[in-house]
Amino acid sequence: MYQPPHHREDRINVQHALIEAHPFGLLISTGPDGLLANGLPFTLKRGQGSFGVLKAHIARANDQWQTLDGQQVLVVFQGPLSYVSPSFYETKQETGKVVPTWNYAMVQARGTARVSADHAWLDTQINELTDQHEAGRAHPWAVADAPEPYIQSQLRGIIGIEIAIDALEGKWKVSQNRPEADKRGVARGLAEVNPAMAGLVREFGKI
């Protein structure tokens, strides 16, 4: 990933926080006919290994899993992103020498994938994934709410994926390289349409 120094984010806790807040990652691997990519919801185990472990499942009918075991793979997690208009910049009024751009936060995780058809592993993974995303609901749904024979039939239709992360790269391109007046203008301009990105501009721009 192209990494200008002012956009590089190496803090593991910040990288992990983005993965947990935006857990739908793009799994990229190589198949017999070239590159394969599928979006999957992941869970992150922070305390395992040097950089954590990612867990997910994929439909058994999806051919990507068949070549995954033991393969080095890439998972891309995309956080907040936004178009940035030149009209946000104070520099536009001063010199006119501005162009549009995109702000975004992204984490790329690389590691070796392992696949599993073990029912106990899959049962744990779908329960953890479900509990994580149902936690904020007033009346959370649980896997156990569905009939056990039905759940077992569903488990037979999926394959587990576990990726021990070997390397993490984070990139927060959030106007850090702009003059302070421009950063303030971007934060104001995005405050209503994209408050998450406006917040990152203020946080990482220290304004």
C-alpha positions as CSV (number, residue, x, y, z in Angstrom):
1,M,0.0,0.0,0.0
2,Y,1.3,3.4,-0.9
3,Q,2.3,5.1,2.4
4,P,3.3,8.7,2.6
5,P,4.8,9.1,6.1
6,H,2.1,11.6,7.3
7,H,-0.7,9.2,6.5
8,R,0.9,6.0,8.0
9,E,-0.7,4.6,11.1
10,D,1.4,2.0,12.9
11,R,-0.4,1.8,16.3
12,I,-1.8,-1.7,16.6
13,N,-4.6,-0.6,19.0
14,V,-5.8,2.0,16.4
15,Q,-5.6,-0.6,13.6
16,H,-7.5,-3.1,15.7
17,A,-10.1,-0.6,16.6
18,L,-10.9,0.1,12.9
19,I,-11.2,-3.6,12.2
20,E,-13.6,-4.0,15.1
21,A,-15.7,-1.0,14.1
22,H,-15.7,-2.0,10.4
23,P,-15.4,-5.8,10.5
24,F,-16.7,-6.5,6.9
25,G,-13.4,-7.1,5.2
26,L,-12.4,-8.0,1.6
27,L,-10.6,-11.3,1.6
28,I,-8.2,-11.5,-1.4
29,S,-6.5,-14.7,-2.4
30,T,-5.2,-16.5,-5.5
31,G,-7.2,-19.3,-7.2
32,P,-6.5,-21.4,-10.2
33,D,-7.6,-18.7,-12.6
34,G,-6.1,-15.7,-10.8
35,L,-7.2,-13.4,-8.0
36,L,-10.3,-14.0,-6.0
37,A,-12.0,-11.5,-3.6
38,N,-15.0,-11.8,-1.4
39,G,-16.4,-9.6,1.3
40,L,-16.8,-11.4,4.7
41,P,-17.7,-10.4,8.3
42,F,-14.7,-11.1,10.5
43,T,-14.1,-11.3,14.2
44,L,-10.8,-10.2,15.6
45,K,-8.9,-12.0,18.5
46,R,-6.5,-9.3,19.7
47,G,-4.6,-11.3,22.2
48,Q,-3.6,-14.1,19.9
49,G,-0.2,-14.0,18.1
50,S,1.8,-10.8,17.4
51,F,-0.9,-9.0,15.6
52,G,-4.1,-10.9,16.4
53,V,-6.1,-13.6,14.6
54,L,-9.0,-13.0,12.2
55,K,-11.9,-15.5,12.0
56,A,-14.7,-15.8,9.5
57,H,-16.8,-18.3,7.6
58,I,-17.6,-18.7,3.9
59,A,-20.2,-20.6,2.0
60,R,-19.1,-24.1,1.1
61,A,-20.4,-23.4,-2.4
62,N,-17.9,-20.5,-2.8
63,D,-14.9,-21.9,-4.5
64,Q,-12.5,-19.4,-2.8
65,W,-12.0,-21.6,0.2
66,Q,-10.8,-24.6,-1.7
67,T,-7.4,-23.0,-2.4
68,L,-7.1,-21.0,0.9
69,D,-5.5,-23.5,3.3
70,G,-1.9,-22.5,3.9
71,Q,-2.1,-19.6,1.5
72,Q,-0.8,-16.1,2.2
73,V,-3.9,-13.8,1.9
74,L,-4.8,-10.2,2.2
75,V,-7.8,-8.8,4.0
76,V,-8.7,-5.1,3.5
77,F,-10.8,-3.3,6.1
78,Q,-12.2,0.1,5.0
79,G,-13.2,2.7,7.6
80,P,-14.8,6.1,7.1
81,L,-14.2,7.7,3.7
82,S,-15.3,10.9,2.0
83,Y,-14.9,13.1,-1.1
84,V,-13.2,16.3,-0.1
85,S,-14.2,19.4,-2.1
86,P,-11.6,22.1,-2.8
87,S,-14.3,24.6,-1.6
88,F,-13.6,23.4,1.9
89,Y,-10.0,24.8,1.8
90,E,-9.0,28.3,2.9
91,T,-6.2,27.9,0.3
92,K,-8.8,28.1,-2.4
93,Q,-9.5,31.7,-1.5
94,E,-5.8,32.5,-1.2
95,T,-4.3,31.0,-4.3
96,G,-6.9,28.8,-6.1
97,K,-4.2,26.1,-6.3
98,V,-6.3,23.2,-4.9
99,V,-7.9,20.0,-6.3
100,P,-10.5,17.5,-5.1
101,T,-9.3,14.5,-3.1
102,W,-10.6,11.6,-1.0
103,N,-10.1,11.1,2.7
104,Y,-10.2,7.6,4.1
105,A,-9.0,5.2,6.8
106,M,-7.9,1.7,5.9
107,V,-6.2,-1.3,7.4
108,Q,-4.7,-4.1,5.4
109,A,-4.0,-7.4,7.2
110,R,-1.8,-10.2,5.8
111,G,-1.4,-13.7,7.0
112,T,-1.7,-17.4,6.4
113,A,-5.2,-18.7,6.1
114,R,-6.4,-22.0,7.5
115,V,-9.7,-23.6,6.8
116,S,-11.9,-25.7,9.0
117,A,-15.0,-27.8,8.7
118,D,-15.1,-28.6,12.4
119,H,-18.6,-28.2,13.7
120,A,-17.4,-27.0,17.1
121,W,-15.1,-24.4,15.6
122,L,-17.9,-23.2,13.3
123,D,-20.5,-23.1,16.1
124,T,-18.2,-21.0,18.3
125,Q,-17.4,-18.6,15.4
126,I,-21.0,-18.0,14.4
127,N,-22.1,-17.5,18.0
128,E,-19.3,-15.0,18.6
129,L,-20.0,-13.1,15.4
130,T,-23.7,-13.0,16.2
131,D,-23.3,-11.9,19.8
132,Q,-20.9,-9.2,18.8
133,H,-23.4,-7.6,16.3
134,E,-26.6,-8.2,18.4
135,A,-25.1,-6.8,21.6
136,G,-26.5,-3.3,21.0
137,R,-30.1,-4.4,20.5
138,A,-32.7,-4.2,23.1
139,H,-33.7,-7.8,22.4
140,P,-30.7,-9.4,20.9
141,W,-31.2,-12.5,18.7
142,A,-29.1,-15.5,19.6
143,V,-28.1,-18.5,17.5
144,A,-29.9,-20.7,20.1
145,D,-33.2,-19.0,19.2
146,A,-33.3,-21.1,16.0
147,P,-34.1,-24.8,16.1
148,E,-30.9,-26.9,16.7
149,P,-31.4,-29.2,13.6
150,Y,-31.7,-26.1,11.4
151,I,-28.5,-24.6,12.8
152,Q,-26.7,-27.9,12.3
153,S,-27.9,-28.0,8.7
154,Q,-26.6,-24.4,8.2
155,L,-23.2,-25.3,9.7
156,R,-22.8,-28.0,7.1
157,G,-23.1,-25.4,4.4
158,I,-20.2,-23.2,5.5
159,I,-16.4,-23.5,6.0
160,G,-14.4,-21.7,8.7
161,I,-11.4,-19.4,8.0
162,E,-8.8,-18.5,10.5
163,I,-6.0,-16.1,9.6
164,A,-3.0,-15.5,11.9
165,I,-2.0,-11.9,11.1
166,D,1.6,-11.6,10.1
167,A,1.6,-7.9,9.2
168,L,-0.8,-5.0,9.6
169,E,-0.7,-1.7,7.6
170,G,-2.8,1.3,8.5
171,K,-3.4,4.4,6.4
172,W,-5.4,7.3,7.7
173,K,-5.5,9.9,4.9
174,V,-7.5,12.5,6.7
175,S,-6.1,15.9,5.6
176,Q,-3.0,15.8,8.0
177,N,-0.8,17.3,5.2
178,R,-3.0,20.4,4.8
179,P,-2.5,23.7,6.5
180,E,-4.4,24.2,9.7
181,A,-7.0,26.5,8.1
182,D,-7.7,23.9,5.4
183,K,-8.1,21.1,8.0
184,R,-10.6,23.2,9.9
185,G,-12.5,23.9,6.7
186,V,-12.6,20.2,5.9
187,A,-13.9,19.4,9.4
188,R,-16.6,22.1,9.0
189,G,-17.5,21.0,5.5
190,L,-18.0,17.4,6.5
191,A,-19.5,17.9,9.9
192,E,-23.1,17.2,8.7
193,V,-22.6,15.0,5.7
194,N,-19.9,12.7,7.2
195,P,-19.4,13.3,10.9
196,A,-17.2,10.3,11.3
197,M,-14.6,11.6,8.8
198,A,-15.0,15.2,10.3
199,G,-14.0,13.7,13.6
200,L,-11.0,11.9,12.2
201,V,-9.8,15.2,10.6
202,R,-10.1,17.0,13.9
203,E,-8.4,14.1,15.8
204,F,-5.5,13.4,13.5
205,G,-5.1,17.0,12.5
206,K,-4.9,18.0,16.2
207,I,-7.4,20.9,15.6
